[in-house]
Amino acid sequence: MQQSSGLDQWNYTPSPLADRDEVDPNDGTLHQYNEQFSVNAGTSGLSDHSQQSQVNPYTQDAGGVANSSFYQGASTYTQPLNYHLYAPIGPHRENLLSYQRTAHDLFIPDHLREELQRKSEATLQILPNSTLPQVDHFHTLVPLDTNHQKNASFFGYSSWVYKAVNTKEGNTYTLRRLEGFRLTDQKAMQRARQEWKRVSSGNVVAVHDSFTTRAFGDSSLIIVTDYHPLSKTLAEQHFVHTQPARYSNSRPAGTPVPEPVLWSYITQIASALKAIHSNGLAARLITPSKILLTSKNRIRLNACGILDITQYDTQRSLAELQQDDLIQLGRLILCIANINPNAASNAQKSIEYIARSYSPALRDCVTWLLTPAQPTISSPQSETSQITYQERTIDAFLLTITSQLIATFDASLHEIDSLTSNLVRELENGRLFRLMTKLNMVLERPEPVQSPANTNPGMPNLPPNPSTPNQPSSAWSETGERYYLKLFRDFVFHQVDEQGRPVLDLGHVVACLNKLDAASEERVSLVARNEQDCFVVSYREIKRGLEGAWGELVRAGGGRR
């Protein structure tokens, strides 16, 4: 890859990031909210419970610490990464030739790189001086809840979400805790865990494990799922900026959601329901606060399988639960389209708004989902008769949105092409990195190129080396055969201009390394720093010398890389 000299100056001046005190904790930054278990809280804020003989430090009573912050010393909590170090700073060159590239063309796009770095930072972020316990084989718990006001309307128990690291494998997972849950049937938890582990869908947060614990001072149910950093719920995405006073108005309380986004949600949830229903299960909880948005328009059903444990004794048939999934999907799209979490309470008025603002196809889709099915009894005379819903299944629904499925599939293919193109850039960078690694491991190594004879029967026998260990090899002297590798290193990385100032030209570095990797026949003049020695060699000869020195180094190390 050729590039004109001096096209880009490869030095960037960092600028401080803006301080943020209240954002989603999944993106790895600080949050200010109250919760009774607080870092270094001691006995402050617990005066209301001073007469109690024992205080549970892990209970989530929001009134316990009314004025204290969960995160203490926010200014010393973390040092943000310098995401902007590779940001393109103008003015930009537009009069480039076809073979010329800017420095930023050699790396992945800035927005994608920054997103991946933020996700990595969020995954590795910890809570210093935390009083949270170790739960089974999970440690380093970090709370992910953004709201301390919890209700039990979804699961029947107050729930809390943590990020934790698995001691056995070192991976990061999400732990959802149901506070005060007492398991009455061990088979319920085991059965739900095994059934949901069989569900394989890109639109469902995978369930890995479930168990009960008393680590928090009470009997709690823990559900272990995948951790998706930087994720937020659809409620946070679409309803966080709306005002409750405006929910009753006929018009939505925010910017209308584009119709392609709504169709993307519908097709992804339908895909998830297809995988769930095919395994003889039901999602049972398709609400905005329980659906994660993990990237741009990429959603996953969360909290699946919990109701199968907490409501194990509920006498509802699978067919009825699967029908309720379709109705919940219709209510979800109705609320998002109206930007109103209470839009389902007046479905007729909300559908009229969809008819005015969106296509008839979307209106018919939502109407189909919200229309209850009439159950039919198969074999009424038989003792094993079952209630079925022949016309309202997930398969029938998928047939009605076939064109939208194709559009979503085509968009996903374009996204794959974009990511593949970005991956190719990093693939080339990795190739040059390996070449630079070899060059730096070989250059000016004080050890001999061969190791002494090996007496270990488990290692291959190497010929003895008569030279003294840890002494420079004569091959690197001014008359040695490896000397021009050092000169090539100076030619690539240590160039100066006519006034003796260092030249920082990334294009020159990339071009030279590419020619070396391709073993080009082009010749280059290598001049020593004292200007007394000069070699005219080809890139092929330089590569042959590098590979020979690297091969000797590998053999001296016993073949280990």
C-alpha positions in Angstrom: 0.0 0.0 0.0 1.6 3.2 -1.2 1.1 6.5 0.3 2.5 9.9 -0.4 5.2 11.2 2.0 4.0 13.6 4.6 0.3 12.9 3.8 -0.7 12.6 7.4 1.1 13.6 10.6 0.9 10.6 12.8 0.7 12.4 16.1 -2.5 13.4 17.8 -3.0 15.7 20.8 -5.4 14.3 23.4 -8.2 16.5 24.6 -10.1 15.8 27.8 -13.4 14.1 27.6 -16.5 15.7 29.0 -17.4 14.6 32.5 -20.6 12.7 32.8 -22.3 11.9 36.1 -25.5 10.2 35.0 -25.6 7.7 32.1 -26.5 4.1 31.7 -24.2 2.0 33.9 -23.9 -0.6 31.2 -21.7 1.7 29.3 -19.2 1.6 32.1 -19.5 5.1 33.5 -20.7 6.4 36.8 -24.2 6.6 38.1 -25.6 8.4 41.0 -28.5 6.6 42.7 -29.5 5.4 46.1 -29.6 1.9 47.4 -29.3 0.6 50.9 -26.1 -1.4 50.4 -23.6 1.4 49.8 -19.8 1.6 49.7 -18.2 2.6 52.9 -21.6 3.7 54.2 -20.9 2.3 57.6 -23.9 3.1 59.9 -24.7 6.4 58.3 -28.3 6.7 57.1 -29.4 3.8 59.2 -30.7 5.8 62.1 -34.3 4.6 61.4 -33.1 1.1 62.1 -31.0 1.8 65.1 -33.3 -0.1 67.4 -33.0 -3.3 65.4 -30.7 -6.0 66.7 -29.5 -6.9 63.2 -29.4 -5.0 60.0 -29.3 -6.8 56.6 -26.7 -4.8 54.6 -27.8 -6.3 51.3 -31.5 -5.6 51.4 -32.7 -3.1 48.7 -34.8 -0.8 50.8 -34.7 2.6 49.1 -35.7 4.4 52.3 -32.7 3.2 54.2 -30.1 5.5 52.7 -32.1 8.4 51.4 -29.4 10.9 50.8 -26.3 8.8 50.2 -24.8 7.9 46.9 -24.0 4.4 45.9 -20.7 5.3 44.3 -18.4 7.2 46.7 -15.5 9.2 45.4 -16.8 9.4 41.8 -13.9 11.5 40.7 -11.5 8.7 41.6 -13.6 5.9 40.3 -12.1 5.4 36.9 -9.9 7.1 34.3 -11.7 7.2 31.0 -10.0 5.8 28.0 -8.7 8.3 25.4 -11.2 7.2 22.7 -10.4 10.2 20.5 -6.7 9.4 20.0 -7.3 8.2 16.4 -10.1 10.7 15.6 -9.7 12.3 12.2 -8.7 16.0 12.8 -9.2 18.4 9.9 -8.6 19.9 7.5 -8.9 16.8 5.4 -7.1 16.2 2.1 -9.6 15.6 -0.7 -7.2 15.9 -3.7 -5.8 12.4 -3.2 -4.8 10.2 -6.0 -6.3 6.8 -6.5 -3.4 5.0 -4.8 -3.1 7.4 -1.9 -4.7 6.8 1.5 -5.0 8.7 4.7 -3.8 7.2 8.0 -7.4 6.6 9.1 -8.1 4.4 6.1 -5.7 1.8 7.7 -7.9 1.3 10.8 -11.5 0.5 11.5 -13.9 3.4 11.6 -13.7 5.7 14.6 -17.3 5.1 15.8 -16.9 1.3 15.7 -13.5 1.4 17.4 -14.8 3.7 20.1 -17.9 1.5 20.6 -15.8 -1.6 21.0 -13.4 0.1 23.4 -16.3 1.4 25.5 -17.7 -2.1 25.7 -14.4 -3.5 26.8 -14.1 -0.8 29.4 -17.6 -1.5 30.7 -16.8 -5.2 30.9 -13.6 -4.7 32.9 -15.0 -2.0 35.2 -15.1 -2.9 38.9 -16.5 -1.3 42.0 -13.7 -0.4 44.4 -14.2 -1.0 48.1 -17.5 -2.8 47.3 -19.3 -4.6 50.2 -21.3 -6.8 47.8 -20.7 -10.5 48.6 -19.3 -13.3 46.4 -22.3 -15.3 45.1 -21.4 -19.0 44.7 -18.6 -18.9 42.1 -19.2 -15.4 40.9 -17.2 -12.5 42.3 -16.6 -8.7 41.7 -20.3 -7.9 41.6 -21.2 -4.5 40.1 -24.9 -3.3 40.2 -26.4 -2.4 36.8 -29.7 -1.0 38.0 -30.4 2.6 37.1 -33.4 3.0 39.3 -33.5 2.2 43.0 -37.3 2.2 43.1 -38.2 -1.5 42.5 -41.6 -3.1 42.1 -42.7 -6.7 42.1 -45.2 -6.4 39.2 -43.2 -8.5 36.7 -41.9 -11.4 38.7 -43.7 -11.1 42.0 -40.4 -10.3 43.7 -38.1 -7.3 43.7 -35.3 -8.0 41.3 -31.8 -6.6 41.0 -29.3 -6.9 38.3 -25.5 -7.3 38.7 -22.5 -7.8 36.5 -20.2 -10.5 37.9 -17.1 -12.5 36.9 -17.1 -16.3 36.9 -14.3 -17.7 39.0 -14.1 -20.9 37.0 -13.6 -19.5 33.5 -13.0 -15.7 34.0 -15.9 -14.6 31.8 -18.4 -11.9 32.7 -22.1 -12.6 33.2 -25.2 -10.9 34.3 -26.8 -12.0 37.5 -30.5 -11.2 38.1 -31.5 -11.6 41.7 -35.0 -12.1 42.9 -35.1 -10.9 46.5 -36.9 -13.0 49.1 -37.6 -15.9 46.8 -38.1 -19.3 48.5 -37.9 -22.3 46.2 -40.7 -24.8 46.8 -40.0 -27.2 44.0 -36.4 -28.0 43.0 -37.6 -29.6 39.8 -39.1 -26.3 38.6 -35.7 -24.6 38.6 -33.9 -27.5 37.0 -36.5 -28.0 34.3 -36.6 -24.4 33.4 -32.8 -24.1 33.3 -32.4 -27.1 31.0 -35.3 -26.1 28.7 -34.1 -22.5 28.2 -30.5 -23.6 27.7 -31.7 -25.4 24.5 -33.0 -22.2 23.0 -30.5 -20.9 20.5 -31.4 -17.6 19.0 -29.5 -14.4 18.3 -32.5 -12.4 19.6 -32.7 -14.1 23.0 -30.3 -13.4 25.9 -28.9 -16.9 26.6 -29.6 -18.4 30.0 -26.7 -20.3 31.5 -27.6 -21.2 35.1 -29.9 -20.7 38.0 -29.5 -21.3 41.7 -30.6 -20.0 45.1 -28.3 -18.3 47.6 -28.3 -16.7 51.0 -25.2 -14.6 50.3 -27.3 -11.4 50.5 -28.8 -12.2 53.9 -32.0 -13.6 52.6 -33.2 -16.4 50.3 -32.6 -15.1 46.7 -33.0 -16.7 43.3 -30.1 -16.0 40.9 -30.5 -16.3 37.1 -27.2 -16.3 35.2 -27.4 -14.9 31.6 -25.0 -13.4 29.1 -23.7 -9.9 29.7 -24.1 -7.3 27.0 -22.1 -4.1 27.8 -23.5 -0.8 26.7 -27.0 -2.2 26.4 -30.1 -0.5 27.4 -33.8 -1.4 27.4 -36.4 -0.3 24.9 -38.0 1.7 27.7 -34.8 3.7 28.2 -34.5 4.1 24.4 -38.0 5.3 23.6 -39.7 6.4 26.8 -37.0 8.0 29.0 -37.5 11.5 27.6 -41.3 11.4 27.5 -43.4 13.2 30.1 -46.2 11.3 31.9 -48.5 14.3 31.7 -48.5 14.0 27.9 -49.2 10.3 27.8 -53.0 10.9 27.6 -52.7 13.2 24.5 -53.6 12.0 21.1 -50.2 12.8 19.7 -47.0 11.0 20.9 -44.7 12.7 23.4 -41.6 12.6 21.3 -40.1 12.2 17.8 -41.9 9.4 15.9 -40.0 6.2 15.5 -39.2 5.4 11.9 -41.2 2.6 10.4 -38.1 0.6 9.4 -37.1 0.5 13.0 -40.5 -0.8 14.0 -40.4 -3.5 11.4 -36.9 -4.4 12.6 -38.2 -4.9 16.1 -41.1 -6.9 14.9 -39.1 -9.3 12.7 -36.4 -9.8 15.4 -38.9 -10.6 18.2 -40.8 -12.8 15.8 -37.6 -14.7 15.1 -37.0 -15.0 18.8 -40.6 -16.3 19.4 -40.1 -18.8 16.6 -37.1 -20.3 18.4 -38.9 -20.2 21.7 -42.2 -21.7 20.6 -40.4 -24.4 18.6 -38.8 -25.6 21.8 -42.2 -25.9 23.6 -41.8 -22.7 25.6 -43.3 -19.2 25.8 -41.5 -15.9 26.3 -44.2 -14.6 28.7 -42.6 -11.2 29.2 -42.4 -9.1 26.1 -42.3 -5.6 27.6 -40.1 -2.5 26.9 -38.2 -2.8 30.2 -37.3 -6.5 29.5 -36.0 -6.1 26.0 -32.3 -5.1 25.5 -31.0 -2.9 22.8 -27.4 -4.2 22.5 -26.4 -2.2 19.4 -28.1 -0.1 16.7 -31.6 -1.6 16.2 -30.3 -4.9 17.6 -32.6 -6.3 20.3 -32.7 -9.3 22.5 -35.5 -10.7 24.7 -34.3 -10.6 28.3 -35.5 -12.2 31.6 -36.7 -15.3 29.8 -37.5 -18.4 31.9 -37.9 -16.5 35.2 -41.7 -16.8 35.2 -41.4 -20.5 34.5 -39.8 -20.8 37.9 -41.7 -18.2 40.0 -45.1 -19.3 38.5 -44.5 -22.9 38.1 -47.8 -23.9 39.7 -49.8 -21.5 37.6 -52.4 -23.5 35.6 -52.1 -22.0 32.2 -51.6 -24.1 29.1 -48.7 -23.7 26.7 -51.0 -22.7 23.8 -52.5 -20.0 25.9 -49.1 -18.6 26.9 -47.9 -18.6 23.3 -51.0 -16.7 22.3 -50.3 -14.2 25.0 -46.8 -13.7 23.5 -48.4 -12.5 20.3 -50.7 -10.1 22.1 -47.7 -8.7 24.1 -45.8 -8.2 20.9 -48.7 -6.2 19.5 -48.9 -4.1 22.6 -45.2 -3.5 22.5 -45.2 -2.2 19.0 -48.3 -0.1 19.8 -46.6 1.6 22.7 -43.3 2.3 20.8 -45.2 3.6 17.7 -47.1 6.0 19.9 -44.1 6.7 22.2 -46.4 6.1 25.1 -45.9 3.2 27.5 -49.7 3.3 28.3 -50.9 3.3 24.7 -52.3 -0.2 25.1 -54.9 1.1 27.6 -56.6 2.9 24.7 -55.8 0.5 21.8 -58.4 1.9 19.4 -57.1 5.4 19.6 -53.5 4.3 19.4 -54.2 2.2 16.3 -55.8 5.2 14.7 -52.6 7.1 15.2 -50.6 4.3 13.6 -53.1 4.4 10.6 -52.4 8.1 10.2 -48.6 8.0 10.6 -47.5 4.7 9.2 -48.3 2.3 6.3 -51.4 0.2 6.2 -49.2 -2.9 6.4 -47.9 -1.9 9.9 -51.5 -1.1 11.0 -52.8 -4.5 9.8 -49.8 -6.2 11.5 -50.5 -4.7 14.9 -54.2 -5.3 14.5 -53.6 -9.0 13.8 -51.4 -9.3 16.8 -53.9 -7.6 19.2 -56.9 -9.6 17.9 -57.6 -12.4 20.4 -57.9 -15.9 18.8 -61.0 -18.1 19.3 -59.9 -21.3 20.9 -61.1 -24.6 19.4 -61.3 -27.9 21.2 -59.9 -30.8 19.4 -61.8 -34.1 19.7 -64.5 -32.9 22.2 -65.6 -36.4 22.8 -62.1 -37.6 23.8 -60.8 -37.5 27.4 -57.5 -36.0 26.1 -59.1 -33.1 24.3 -56.9 -30.0 24.0 -57.5 -26.3 23.3 -55.7 -25.2 20.2 -55.4 -22.0 18.2 -55.1 -23.1 14.6 -55.0 -19.7 12.9 -52.9 -17.7 15.3 -49.4 -19.1 15.6 -46.0 -17.7 15.2 -45.6 -19.5 11.9 -48.8 -17.9 10.6 -47.6 -14.5 11.7 -44.3 -15.0 9.9 -46.1 -15.7 6.7 -47.9 -12.3 6.9 -44.6 -10.4 7.2 -42.5 -12.2 4.7 -41.6 -9.1 2.7 -40.4 -7.4 5.9 -38.4 -10.5 6.9 -36.6 -10.3 3.5 -35.8 -6.6 4.0 -34.4 -7.2 7.5 -32.4 -10.1 6.2 -31.0 -8.0 3.4 -30.1 -5.2 5.9 -28.2 -7.8 8.0 -26.3 -9.0 5.0 -25.2 -5.4 4.3 -24.1 -5.0 7.9 -22.1 -8.3 7.6 -20.4 -6.9 4.5 -19.5 -3.7 6.3 -18.1 -5.6 9.3 -16.1 -7.9 7.0 -14.6 -4.9 5.2 -13.5 -3.4 8.5 -12.1 -6.8 9.6 -10.0 -6.9 6.5 -8.4 -3.6 7.5 -7.4 -5.1 10.9 -6.3 -8.3 9.2 -3.7 -6.3 7.3 -2.7 -4.5 10.4 -2.2 -7.9 12.2 0.0 -9.1 9.3 2.3 -6.1 9.7 2.2 -6.5 13.4 3.5 -10.0 13.2 6.3 -8.8 10.8 7.3 -6.1 13.2 7.3 -8.6 16.1 9.7 -10.8 14.3 11.9 -7.9 13.4 12.1 -6.6 16.9 12.7 -10.0 18.5 15.6 -10.7 16.1 17.3 -7.3 16.2 20.2 -6.7 18.7 19.4 -9.8 20.7 22.4 -10.4 23.1 21.8 -14.1 23.3 23.5 -16.5 20.9 21.5 -17.6 17.9 21.6 -21.2 19.2 21.1 -22.6 22.7 23.5 -25.0 24.4 22.9 -28.7 24.1 19.7 -29.9 25.8 19.8 -32.7 28.3 16.1 -32.9 28.8 14.8 -36.1 27.2 11.4 -34.5 26.5 13.0 -31.8 24.3 14.6 -32.2 20.9 18.4 -32.5 20.8 20.1 -29.4 19.5 23.7 -29.2 18.5 25.9 -27.7 21.2 26.7 -24.0 20.9 30.4 -23.2 21.5 29.7 -19.5 22.0 29.4 -18.1 25.4 25.7 -17.4 26.5 24.4 -13.8 26.6 27.2 -12.5 24.3 26.4 -10.6 21.1 26.7 -12.7 18.0 29.3 -11.6 15.4 26.6 -11.8 12.7 25.3 -8.5 13.9 28.6 -6.6 13.6 29.4 -4.2 10.8 30.8 -7.1 8.8 28.1 -9.6 9.8 25.4 -10.9 7.5 22.6 -9.6 9.8 23.9 -6.0 9.9 21.7 -4.7 7.2 18.6 -5.7 9.2 19.6 -3.0 11.7 20.1 -0.5 8.9 16.7 -1.5 7.5 15.1 -0.8 10.9 16.7 2.7 10.8 15.5 3.2 7.2 11.9 2.4 8.1 11.4 3.9 11.6 14.3 6.4 12.2 14.3 8.6 9.2 15.1 12.3 9.5 14.8 15.2 7.1 17.5 17.5 5.7 17.4 19.5 8.9 17.8 16.5 11.3 14.2 16.5 12.5 12.4 13.2 12.8 10.1 12.2 10.0 6.8 10.7 11.2 5.3 9.3 8.0 3.0 6.3 8.5 2.7 5.9 4.8 6.5 5.2 4.4 6.3 2.7 7.3 3.4 0.8 5.8 4.8 0.8 2.3 8.2 -0.5 3.4 6.7 -3.3 5.6 4.4 -4.3 2.8 7.3 -4.6 0.3 9.3 -6.6 2.9 6.3 -9.0 3.5 5.9 -9.4 -0.3 9.6 -9.9 -0.8 9.7 -7.3 -3.5 12.6 -7.1 -6.0 12.8 -3.4 -5.5 16.2 -2.3 -4.2 16.8 0.1 -1.4 19.9 2.0 -0.2 20.7 1.4 3.5 23.1 3.9 5.0 24.7 3.5 8.5 24.2 6.2 11.1 27.9 7.2 10.8 27.4 7.4 7.0 30.5 5.2 6.5 28.7 2.0 5.4 26.1 1.8 2.6 24.3 -1.3 1.3 22.1 -1.6 -1.8 19.9 -4.6 -1.3 16.4 -5.7 -2.4 13.5 -6.4 -0.1 13.7 -10.0 -1.0 17.3 -10.2 0.4 16.2 -8.4 3.5 13.3 -10.8 4.0 15.6 -13.8 3.4 17.9 -12.6 6.1 15.0 -11.9 8.5 13.5 -15.3 8.0 16.9 -17.0 8.4 17.5 -15.2 11.7 14.0 -15.9 12.9 14.3 -19.6 12.1 17.5 -19.8 14.1 15.9 -18.0 17.0 12.9 -20.4 16.9 15.2 -23.5 16.8 17.2 -22.1 19.7 14.1 -21.8 21.7 13.1 -25.4 21.2 10.5 -24.7 18.6 8.3 -22.8 21.0 6.6 -19.6 19.8 
